[in-house]
């Protein structure tokens, strides 16, 4: 029994398998069990901003694994203290407290609880097409039916309004609203960036109505959009920022950053066994240092602009629109994306979808310009192959 067969014999069935056994990675490249090299624009679904097998992160994990793995937050961990300070150094001014957990959905769950605790209100407003996670609270903030329908009833008190529609948010936020939770770029929804002025309007609305503003930076954080956090591009300091994905170089970790408006939390009201464990904190500390060293926001801005221009220059009749925010690109197609994903994978390029018709790019910041050129060339070839009229010469 090979590894694919072995995994299929025991896996949950919650995931669509892509038929690849990945055994090694370096930078923006992966290798499968057949020795085939693949350009990785899936990027661990946004976790691999530093690329694969970063030496500084790997060394930090190795050292910490031999020193101490478990240390709950009731006991002070030196590496946790240093990581929290490093994380706060790249957050907007005034956000100087953090809760550490294990994933993005856990971060959003914690933020929603803190919002209700701080405001003594229960209502939560989120946006259509948004994605905030798969646990019950986070899923209740996620309107997409494919994530929700089998699991009703959901947590009460959630309202969903169209994204980028300020008037709809003005109407939805009331004296019963604890918080608005919003993505500065809707990733799973198709890579839709917030319009200029939208987050600033949400900040004004929530301030005026006594609600909190939670910005979900789980996929947009740590340089991906050309800033450490996308809310800074909009000149907005929220009450909470939720984080995960690239926070620890690929090691599972999530976090919530709090501003001074978040009050009333007491010991025992929330917690997690593994959150802030020394191994994840060591990886996170090394990851932030490496992101600073390579200037990840600058690299993402430069390479994102380059990749976006190259994709638009394809001028393929199969492309409807190219949307981008830093090194985070959505290519909306006039055809289903699944056949293109399969074609690209078979020819050495790995990309994720964002819905049924959007090809998404989430490559590491360390991807080279030559690798980006190869990726664009493959996309052009794949679209041509899939849209060529039947019977035409190959």
C-alpha positions in Angstrom: 0.0 0.0 0.0 1.5 3.4 -1.0 1.2 6.5 1.0 -1.8 7.9 -0.9 -3.7 4.6 -0.5 -2.7 4.5 3.2 -4.0 8.0 3.9 -7.2 7.4 2.0 -7.8 4.3 4.1 -7.8 6.3 7.3 -8.5 10.0 6.6 -11.7 11.6 7.6 -13.1 12.3 4.2 -13.4 16.0 4.9 -10.9 17.0 2.1 -10.8 16.7 -1.6 -7.5 15.0 -2.5 -5.4 16.4 -5.3 -3.5 13.2 -6.0 -0.1 14.4 -5.0 2.2 13.1 -2.3 4.5 15.9 -1.3 7.7 14.9 0.4 9.9 18.0 0.4 9.9 21.8 0.0 12.4 24.6 -0.4 11.6 28.2 -1.0 8.7 28.3 -3.5 9.3 24.8 -4.8 7.8 21.4 -3.8 8.8 17.9 -4.8 6.5 14.9 -4.9 7.3 11.3 -4.2 8.2 10.7 -7.9 10.9 13.4 -7.7 8.8 15.9 -9.7 9.4 19.6 -9.0 6.4 21.9 -8.6 6.1 25.7 -8.3 4.1 26.3 -5.2 1.5 29.1 -5.5 -0.8 27.4 -3.0 1.7 28.4 -0.3 0.1 26.3 2.4 -3.1 28.3 1.9 -1.3 31.4 2.9 0.9 30.0 5.7 4.2 29.9 3.7 5.0 33.5 3.3 8.6 32.7 4.2 8.6 29.7 1.8 9.4 26.1 2.7 12.3 24.9 4.9 13.4 28.3 6.1 16.6 27.6 8.0 16.1 30.2 10.8 12.6 28.9 11.6 13.7 25.2 11.4 16.7 25.9 13.7 14.5 27.7 16.2 12.0 24.8 16.2 14.8 22.3 16.7 16.4 24.2 19.6 13.1 24.7 21.4 12.0 21.0 20.9 15.1 20.0 22.8 14.5 22.6 25.6 10.8 22.7 26.4 7.6 21.9 24.5 4.8 22.5 27.0 4.3 25.5 29.3 0.7 26.7 29.9 0.1 30.4 30.2 -0.3 30.2 33.9 3.4 29.8 33.9 5.7 32.4 32.2 7.6 31.2 29.2 10.6 33.3 28.1 10.1 32.5 24.5 6.4 33.3 24.7 7.2 36.7 26.3 9.7 37.5 23.6 7.3 36.4 20.9 4.4 38.5 22.2 6.7 41.6 22.3 7.8 40.9 18.7 4.3 40.5 17.5 3.2 43.7 19.2 6.1 45.5 17.5 4.5 45.1 14.1 0.9 45.7 15.1 -0.8 49.1 14.9 0.1 51.5 17.7 -2.0 50.9 20.8 -2.5 47.2 20.2 -0.2 45.9 22.9 -2.0 42.8 24.3 -2.5 39.4 22.6 -4.2 36.1 23.1 -2.4 33.1 21.6 -4.3 30.1 20.3 -3.8 27.5 17.6 -5.7 28.5 14.4 -7.6 31.3 12.7 -11.0 30.0 13.6 -10.0 29.8 17.2 -8.8 33.4 17.0 -12.2 34.5 15.6 -14.0 32.6 18.3 -12.0 34.4 21.0 -12.6 37.8 19.4 -16.4 37.2 19.2 -16.5 36.2 22.8 -14.4 39.3 23.9 -16.7 41.5 21.8 -19.8 40.3 23.7 -18.0 40.5 27.0 -16.7 44.0 26.5 -19.9 45.5 25.1 -22.5 43.5 27.0 -24.2 43.1 23.7 -24.8 40.1 21.6 -25.2 41.1 17.9 -22.5 40.4 15.4 -22.5 41.8 11.8 -20.4 40.3 9.0 -20.3 40.4 5.2 -21.7 38.2 2.6 -19.0 36.1 0.8 -16.9 36.4 3.9 -15.1 33.4 5.5 -14.2 33.3 9.2 -13.8 29.6 10.0 -15.6 26.4 10.6 -16.4 26.3 14.3 -19.9 27.3 15.3 -19.3 30.9 16.2 -17.0 31.6 13.2 -19.3 29.6 10.9 -22.2 31.7 12.1 -20.3 34.8 10.8 -19.7 33.0 7.5 -22.8 33.3 5.3 -21.7 30.8 2.6 -24.3 28.0 2.5 -21.9 25.2 1.7 -20.1 25.8 5.0 -23.3 26.2 7.0 -26.4 24.4 5.8 -25.7 20.9 7.1 -25.0 22.2 10.6 -28.1 24.4 11.5 -29.1 25.8 13.8 -26.3 28.3 14.1 -25.4 30.6 16.9 -28.1 33.3 17.1 -27.4 37.1 16.8 -25.5 37.1 13.5 -26.4 39.4 10.6 -24.9 39.4 7.1 -24.8 42.3 4.7 -23.2 42.9 1.3 -19.5 43.6 1.3 -18.3 47.1 0.4 -21.8 48.5 0.9 -21.5 51.2 3.6 -25.2 51.9 3.6 -26.1 48.3 4.4 -23.6 48.3 7.3 -25.0 51.6 8.6 -28.4 50.0 8.8 -27.3 46.7 10.2 -25.2 48.0 13.1 -27.6 49.0 16.0 -27.5 49.5 19.7 -27.6 45.7 20.1 -24.4 45.1 18.0 -21.4 43.9 19.9 -19.0 43.9 16.9 -18.5 44.0 13.1 -16.1 41.4 11.9 -14.7 42.0 8.4 -11.9 40.9 6.1 -9.9 43.6 4.4 -9.7 41.2 1.5 -12.2 38.5 1.0 -10.1 35.5 0.1 -12.4 32.5 0.0 -15.0 34.8 -1.5 -13.0 35.4 -4.7 -10.2 37.8 -3.7 -12.2 41.0 -3.4 -10.3 43.9 -1.7 -12.2 46.4 0.4 -13.0 49.6 -1.5 -11.1 52.8 -0.5 -12.8 54.3 2.4 -14.8 51.2 3.4 -12.9 50.2 6.5 -12.7 53.9 7.5 -16.5 54.1 7.3 -16.8 50.9 9.4 -14.6 52.5 12.0 -16.8 55.6 12.1 -20.0 53.6 12.2 -18.8 51.2 15.0 -17.4 54.1 17.1 -20.6 56.1 16.7 -22.9 53.2 17.7 -20.7 51.8 20.5 -19.8 48.5 18.7 -16.3 47.1 18.2 -14.5 46.5 14.9 -12.8 43.2 14.4 -10.5 43.0 11.3 -9.9 39.4 10.3 -6.3 39.4 9.0 -5.9 35.6 9.1 -4.9 35.5 5.5 -4.0 39.1 4.8 -1.5 39.6 7.7 2.3 39.4 7.9 3.1 41.3 4.7 0.8 39.5 2.3 -0.9 42.7 1.0 2.2 44.9 1.0 1.8 46.0 4.6 2.3 44.1 7.8 -1.5 44.2 8.2 -3.9 45.3 5.6 -5.9 47.6 7.9 -2.8 49.9 7.9 -3.2 50.4 4.2 -6.7 51.8 5.0 -5.5 54.0 7.9 -7.6 52.1 10.4 -6.8 50.8 13.8 -9.5 48.3 14.8 -10.4 47.1 18.3 -9.2 43.6 17.5 -7.1 41.9 14.8 -7.3 38.2 14.4 -4.3 36.4 12.9 -3.0 32.9 11.9 -1.7 31.5 8.7 1.8 33.0 8.3 2.3 33.9 11.9 4.7 31.1 12.7 6.3 30.0 9.5 3.9 27.1 9.0 3.6 25.9 12.6 0.0 26.0 13.7 -0.7 29.2 15.7 -3.4 31.8 15.9 -3.7 35.1 17.8 -6.0 38.0 18.7 -4.6 41.5 19.3 -6.6 43.8 21.5 -6.9 47.6 21.7 -7.8 49.5 24.8 -11.5 49.3 24.1 -11.5 45.6 24.9 -12.2 45.4 28.6 -13.7 43.1 31.2 -11.8 39.8 30.5 -11.1 37.9 33.7 -9.1 34.7 34.3 -11.0 31.6 33.3 -13.4 33.2 30.9 -11.4 31.9 27.9 -8.3 29.8 27.3 -6.6 27.0 25.5 -4.3 24.2 26.4 -1.9 24.4 23.5 -2.1 28.2 22.8 1.2 30.0 23.2 3.2 26.7 23.6 6.9 27.3 23.5 7.4 25.4 20.2 5.0 27.6 18.3 6.3 30.7 20.0 9.9 29.9 19.0 8.7 29.4 15.4 6.7 32.6 15.5 9.6 34.6 17.0 12.0 33.3 14.3 9.3 33.9 11.6 8.8 37.5 12.5 12.5 38.1 12.6 12.8 36.5 9.1 9.8 38.5 7.7 11.5 41.6 8.9 14.9 40.6 7.5 13.6 39.9 4.0 11.2 42.9 4.2 8.2 40.7 3.4 5.7 43.6 2.9 8.0 45.1 0.2 8.6 41.8 -1.5 4.9 41.1 -1.6 4.1 44.5 -3.0 6.7 44.3 -5.7 6.1 40.7 -6.7 2.4 41.1 -6.5 2.4 44.0 -8.8 4.7 42.1 -11.2 2.5 39.0 -11.2 -0.7 41.0 -11.6 0.7 42.8 -14.6 1.9 39.6 -16.2 -1.4 37.9 -15.7 -3.4 40.8 -17.2 -1.0 40.9 -20.1 -2.0 37.3 -21.1 -5.1 38.9 -22.6 -6.8 35.5 -22.6 -10.4 35.5 -23.7 -11.0 33.0 -20.9 -10.1 35.7 -18.2 -12.9 37.9 -17.0 -10.9 39.9 -14.4 -7.7 39.9 -12.4 -8.1 41.2 -8.8 -5.1 41.7 -6.5 -3.9 43.0 -3.2 -0.2 42.6 -2.8 1.0 39.0 -3.5 -2.6 37.8 -3.3 -4.2 37.5 -6.7 -7.6 36.2 -8.0 -8.0 35.5 -11.7 -11.7 35.3 -12.4 -12.4 33.0 -15.3 -15.2 32.6 -17.8 -14.8 28.8 -17.3 -14.8 26.5 -14.3 -11.4 26.6 -12.5 -11.2 22.9 -11.6 -10.0 21.7 -15.0 -7.4 24.4 -15.1 -6.1 23.5 -11.6 -5.7 19.9 -12.7 -3.9 20.9 -15.9 -1.5 23.2 -14.0 -0.8 20.6 -11.4 0.1 18.1 -14.1 2.5 20.6 -15.7 4.2 21.6 -12.5 2.2 24.5 -10.9 0.1 24.3 -7.8 -2.6 26.9 -7.2 -5.7 27.0 -5.0 -9.2 28.0 -6.2 -11.4 30.7 -4.7 -14.9 29.5 -5.6 -15.9 27.8 -8.8 -14.4 30.2 -11.3 -11.5 31.9 -9.6 -7.8 30.9 -9.8 -6.0 32.1 -6.7 -2.3 32.9 -6.2 -0.8 32.8 -2.6 2.9 32.1 -3.3 5.7 32.6 -0.8 7.2 36.1 -0.7 10.6 34.4 -1.6 9.3 33.2 -4.9 11.7 34.4 -7.7 10.7 36.5 -10.7 11.7 33.6 -12.9 9.4 31.3 -11.1 6.6 33.9 -11.5 7.3 34.0 -15.2 7.1 30.2 -15.4 3.8 30.3 -13.5 2.2 32.9 -15.8 3.4 31.0 -18.9 1.8 27.8 -17.6 -1.5 29.6 -16.9 -1.5 30.9 -20.5 -0.8 27.5 -21.9 -3.4 25.9 -19.7 -6.1 28.3 -20.7 -5.3 27.9 -24.4 -5.3 24.1 -24.1 -8.7 24.1 -22.3 -10.5 26.6 -24.5 -9.1 25.5 -27.9 -12.0 24.5 -30.2 -12.6 20.8 -30.6 -10.7 19.5 -33.7 -8.2 22.4 -33.8 -4.6 21.6 -34.2 -2.6 21.2 -31.1 
